[in-house]
Amino acid sequence: MSSARSEHVLRLANGEAVPLIVQRHARARRMRLRFDGLADRALLTIPARAALKRALAWAGEQSDWIEGQRGRTAGLVLLGEGASLPVEGAMLRIVATGGTGRQVRREGDRLLVGGPAVHAGARVVRWLKAEAKAALTVETRALAAAHGLPLGRVSIGDPRGRWGSCSARGDIRYSWRLILAPPFVRLATVAHEVAHLRHMNHGSEFHAFVHTIASGDPEAARAWLRREGAGLHRYRVI
């Protein structure tokens, strides 16, 4: 068997070359390709005994998809005075007011940030995390209570590989970046994690329960995250 990890180059239709990292995984049952926009590389996970030549050929067939993903995630957006970012799906521009205090408030299509402009980006991120924690806590606790499900702690983080997780103890953790997505995406993610309080798997009963408790269409939210989710990781502070 070849090495568990190998590095290759994937040639796109437009002639550009993209690094391709192939990772063999013992639990993988099929090939899975994703694009890391921050590192500008493609990541291919394959079953432990899969033929590398076939896997590389399959990845090459996905070059149009990778090119599209590069277009959506190209370049970091450094948050600060004048930068724009989505908040609950609406694009807002950061405006440093120079006023006293550290308050951040939303006004129309602007985020007004007090204090010196040099600190605006960091203050916006702190505000976003607080908004995400508040919204997700309220929504998660309300949904769990409505269905009589035992809920532990609700917290936020900044994982790269998932939007939410539920522990066996009933603790739920979300990506704070969900506050950047449209509300229907956040609410569907809440329904997904709350459903794990009853079904700690992804079987048919779990998915049926998600559809029962979700306020909207979970499939539409999943499609949005597959299409746009990687771009939510573009927004950073120096």
C-alpha angles and dihedrals in degrees: 000000000000124000118299090237128033136169124226141160123247117205114214126212090253090059097254121130123227125191112247120202114198116200123186114214126192093217097045114114098180140015117278125190126193135167124232103209096185093056093032094230140118121238120206121190116195136176115273094253099036118130109256094211091055092046092052091048090051092049089051089056088059094057093112090055092048091049089053092050091051089055092053097046102032113141133358120270108221108209116230143098110345097008120128127218138165120260113187087342097307120110113238130183121225113236119186106211097191088223126137120274132036100260120144117199136172116236117173108303093344138085107214112208124191125219132033117343091237090069097043097098095050091047092051091052091050089050092048092051091050091049091048093048093049096046096043093046093052094044095045096047092046093051094045092048092048090059098036095246122155109242127190125189125338115212141157136227140158107256119168099209106047142027097215143359137195123206127214087253091060097255113144124203126187139188108256087219089078086084087069092058126078112278094250089062093051092047092050090051089051090052090050094053095041089052087060088065085073102028118032093195141056098250128134094272090053094052092045090053092049090055090048096054101032117103092215141011110311091195092059090052092049090050090051092052092048090050102037108012097094089058091062088071092061093083113092144153120230 
